[in-house]
Amino acid sequence: MPRYEFRCRACGDTFEVSRPMAEAGDPARCPQGHDDTVKLLPTVAVTGGAQAPAAPRAGGCCGGGCCS
């Protein structure tokens, strides 16, 4: 089951809630009992050695095959 992170605007506490994706946007009550909470955006770490595709080596408007 997915976990969603929330922050309480009243006390500043950050907490997680496990719930089905269908309920992802539902409000959450903080562990201290406050109702004024906001769902935080997930953070994603992206690492790796991916590179942009190489540019074509032939010139011209269509790769050099039909242009003079």
Secondary structure, DSSP 8 states (H G I E B T S, - for coil): --EEEEEETTT--EEEEE--GGGTTS----TTS---EEE--------S--------SS-STTTTSS--
